[in-house]
Amino acid sequence: MFNQFGLTFDDIDCVIQIAWEHKKPFYTIRAQYGLPEAEVVRLMRSEMNSSSFNLWKQKVFSDRQYKISF
């Protein structure tokens, strides 16, 4: 079964795992699943509770030179 992102539930689990394990996951996820950065952020927000999402966001975007607002 596919969801709003066009992914199966197993694919979503894999995307979340990649997003948590890698410091800069967006290239890997785009290469494997075709999701751009904004869609990954939307997926993570929809699949995680707010505190986990905020921890992930801090981890991934900590080295950026500009502020990201979600």
LINRANOR-V212186 format. One record per pair of residues at least 24 apart in sequence whose C-alpha atoms are under 10 Angstrom apart, sorted by the first residue. I is the first residue (numbers start at 1). GAP is how many residues later the second one is. Records with the same first field share a line. If there is no record, write none. Layout:
BEGIN
I = GAP / GAP
END
This chain:
BEGIN
4 = 39
5 = 28 / 30 / 34 / 35 / 37 / 38
6 = 27 / 28 / 29
7 = 26 / 28
12 = 28 / 31 / 32 / 35
13 = 34
15 = 25 / 28 / 29
16 = 24 / 27 / 28 / 31 / 32
19 = 25 / 37 / 38 / 40 / 41
20 = 24 / 35 / 36 / 37 / 39 / 40
21 = 35 / 39
22 = 37 / 38
23 = 33 / 36 / 37 / 38 / 39 / 40
24 = 35 / 36 / 37 / 39
25 = 35
26 = 34
38 = 32
41 = 29
42 = 28
45 = 25
END
